[in-house]
Amino acid sequence: MTSLKTTIAGLELETCIYNASGPLCTTAEELDDLGQSMAGAILSKSATLEYRAGNEKPRYYETGWGSINSMGLPNEGYKFYADYAKQAAQYGKPYIVSVSGMGFEDNATIIKHLAGNENIKAIELNLSCPNLPGKPQTGYDFEQSRALLNRVFEVAQQPLGVKLPPYFDMPHFEMMAEVLNDFPISFATCINSIGNGLVIDTDQECVVIKPKKGFGGIGGDFIKPTALANVRKFYTLLKKDVDIIGVGGIKNGMDAFEHILCGASAVQIGTQLMREGTGCFARIAGELQEIMNKKGYSSINDFKGKLKDME
Ligand code: RRO
């Protein structure tokens, strides 16, 4: 029997495939849909202190190869995601809250509030929102990242992992890994969207989303090679007890297989979830199982991280 079971942050997941923070995980209805789907966990939209309406619309656009977004962190505020935990518990899968406070103290306040909640099984700290006008991504500033982690680990009780931006330069992988290896992080999720791309409608000779003059985070097919590189690099550089979660360009079972081969213990679906809805989890799971069957693998540990170099 082929199994897609996995463990992340010490939590058991029936299947290694679940949602990325962002698409279809903001409202109670959307979170319920994830609960009822074949997703292995329920991950919330990144939470801030207060409710946010987000950036002006249109703020999401899909092309044949992927997506561009400048949502601007629309969310219900952290208390909503804390309160929802009770409802999430009925689905019998881990409920994880993504946190993206506007500053150190916001993050500390939120994580302190979540600490006593036994139905929140882990926290994914977002170091990489590309869409806040005037605010740099924390993950691109190694000292800021260190200072933030110092602060949040003073208050965190649940397992805490980080959502990283994509890195493109070998020394940057090493510098971020050096920071992360100084903290008891449970997982690293690679990668957030590739920040500040531009998609153009050539008929209209116009940008396709309204905020930030059309600049936004790129997701989907085009980002898979960058995502795989980040999964692979952090798998080799981080302490062995840190689980890597792969996200970026996964729309079928083979894409998921590639991420796991690079070292991912679980994978998240973003753009494809927006496109297809929550049915994508069962479909991708079936395709991954079929690939594993053909290759004679019975569990993801049989091939996780086992990508070969050329002789
Ligand atoms: O809400 C967003 O604009 C957003 C966030 Br917080 C993020 O982490 N990544 C992204 O592509 N969009």
Residues whose N, C-alpha, C, O or C-beta is under 5 A from the ligand:
A	BS01	RRO	S46 S70 M71 G72 L73 P74 S128 C129 P130 N131 N192 S193 G217
